Amino acid sequence: MQHVDQEKHLDATERLRALFAPDGPLKAYFPRFQLREDQLNLALNIMAQLRSGSGQLVVEAGTGTGKSLAYLAAAYCAEKRVLISTGTLALQDQLFQKDLPDFFAALSAAGEQPPNVVLMKGRSNYLCQHRLATHAPGLPLMEEGGVDEMAQLISWSEVTDTGDKAEAPFMSENSFLWRELDARSETCLGRKCPDYKGCFVTRLRDRAQEADWVIVNHALLCADRMLRMQSQKPGHDSWEEQSFGQILPDVDAWIIDEAHLLEEIASRQFGFQISSQGFGRLHRECEKHKALLGATTQTSLAGFFESMQLSFWTMLHPWSPDSHQPEGQLLADVYEDFQRRDFHHDFQTAFKGVMDAIKEMQNNVAADDELLTVEIGNLEKRAARIWSEMDFTLSDKGLELGFVSYGQPEDDHINLICAPVDVSQVLQNAFWNSPRAFVLTSASISVANKLAPFCRRVGLFHPETPSTELQTELYQSPFDFQGRCGLYCPEGMPAPDHPDFIYRYDDEVMDLIDLSSGGAFLLFTSYRAMSAAKDRLSHRFLLRGIRVLVQGEKPKMTLLSLFKQESEQGPVVLMATHSFWMGVDVQGKALRLVVMDRLPFKPPVEPLQRAKSQWLRRQNRSPFNELALPQAAQILKQGAGRLMRHAEDAGIVAIMDGRLSSKGYGKTLKRSLPPFKALRSMQECQSFWYEVVSPALDLPLPQDQLI
Ligand code: SF4
């Protein structure tokens, strides 16, 4: 990296201070930028950590602290090779397409040279040109719009620079076509591929090796670490050596943003998922090469796959939607040891048939046909991998290593999930033992202002052996929550399982919406609760001329744009579940009311949650205090955080769950929220609205708005 000459003498700290100075590049570029001591201190601490070369800094920075800008500026001045990980693909794209360009523009305007940055996602996000050329022509395009999608994909493939699915808006979310043609490692031919040099993945990997900063997501980050710990990963086999994860470049320091998502994503990534679709894909690929088989094996191949599918569906039937089994069961709860051994035997027999067939193909490939040799080799690795994972799940190996397994239906197929119950040790081995500097940050990782519970769950803190390398810091939001934002918990509100709850909920919600004239998010903890509320309230919305948007009717980003547009025309309400509790940013008067239906405790019958609770209980630890409550506090904070996205926002957050007031843990949850102005009655809400919110947002009086 280069800097303008006059600043060459400044050390990193001075350069960072200069960036944030009243006459510095940030102020010059961002007209609304104001120097805040907290943001500068946050940046200075992050930079010191990045430069230290070891240890971990866990830092919660409340909404509005300017966390992203702080760590970007810190990374820039630290002059280290840095990997920045965000929670999801959407957040990764937002960082890369919005926050980074803004920051770099400010640097460039000041004559600074921005670092060289590369965005990397998992391989299945990129198109495989070779499969598009060779595999696409034989694909059955039975999905509605499949032919059209294929035509658009071919045109797009000729002009795209990245092959990134996010840049192909015509692809449906769960596109069959994309799944068949993406660049996943299990079908990649590697260096033998005729398209290797021009391959999107190859070019991206080369660029990443040269980059100063690499932007990834937690799933890819965990996949990378898992591959580096191959010897410790159960079910591992060699096809993964080609995987994208392993080729994340080595860096000096890591910044893990949205760190509150790390634990959940690590549970998925350090375990595995076997899908009935995976069998189907493997079968289709084997059929393609059937000509390499003798007549007898050709006849029996389909039978092997059928018995594999049959055993799989039979085994997972208790988790299918039409089963009457109780929820939350684990494989070990449903089946006795001898039954698991029976399934193990059935799979082993079917897999042996498939493996023998693939070996026969390998024997019949012409010695000089390198491409076909790799393709059949990939089939063998895929089949071996599925088998090793089934073996791990159905034998005692998984249980002995603290993994649990269960079924999970999804659309028209079913998945077998195998996950570690406790990720703290895995994360410690995968990340924290590495001699690198780590920064973990988020707006919501504390519970009642304590960071220790989070640190313990992700393996950073052990009460018996506290690490000297761990530092923690909390930065409160600079927003004036007391002065601009009310928290309404209706007095005497029943708990959600009380028969009167829905009547009281409906009346309270309608009164609040009348007060706010729309501009509301109604957030729910389940689809069922959302649909039921929609059915009950739709006629009342209709009578008032309120436009209602409901999650699932349109893609998330479309719904958000509609919400913003429609709020300029008249009253609008958005009803949504989990994915709108976080990562949603609507600034200004468009969003002025957020109502959460109940405290967001994860269902105790969710299989992994249940297994984690049992595991904690066995260690004489409290599943409620160490698992359920911290999770709920984090999600509640995220949900409440939707309202105040900017210093000038204002409004009311309402939590319609009587337990917040009636239960002892309600105090802990309230302490985890920003310091809102407490509102106990509708009358207090009205006063707050007229005296604070209306003038703050320059709203007309509510009576003038609605019928
Ligand atoms: S190298 Fe692999 S991912 Fe890239 S085009 Fe070839 S087969 Fe596809």
Residues whose N, C-alpha, C, O or C-beta is under 5 A from the ligand:
A	BS01	SF4	C128 Q129 H130 R131 A183 T187 C188 L189 G190 C193 D195 Y196 C199 V201
